């Protein structure tokens, strides 16, 4: 079985392909990846608990702490992803040209481009 690539390298490569990576972002990428790893581990535990959403207390039923933690991690992950340009909205703020539709060339424009080369 091939070895799984570290998440930080996957994120870095994704950012490079989007044209938004800078080495100065590495500390933020590290935090983002730690949050994702925590989220993945807690999600695994939550699934193993058969999605136990509630916890019985003396005063009634309340949301299980794991659910609250997962909700918080989701918000944090989304915020970091946006800051790193890994969401549509975040990418649009960092590199708006990346999301602009590419103008298709007409047949004449394509022919002229070939002549120029």
Secondary structure, 3 states (H helix, E strand, C coil): CCCCCCHHHHHHHHHHHHCCCCHHHHHHHHHHHHHHHHHHHHHHHHHHCCCCCEEEECCEEEECHHHHHHHHHHHHHHHHHHHCCCCHHHHHHHCHHHHCCCCCCCHHHHHHHHHHC
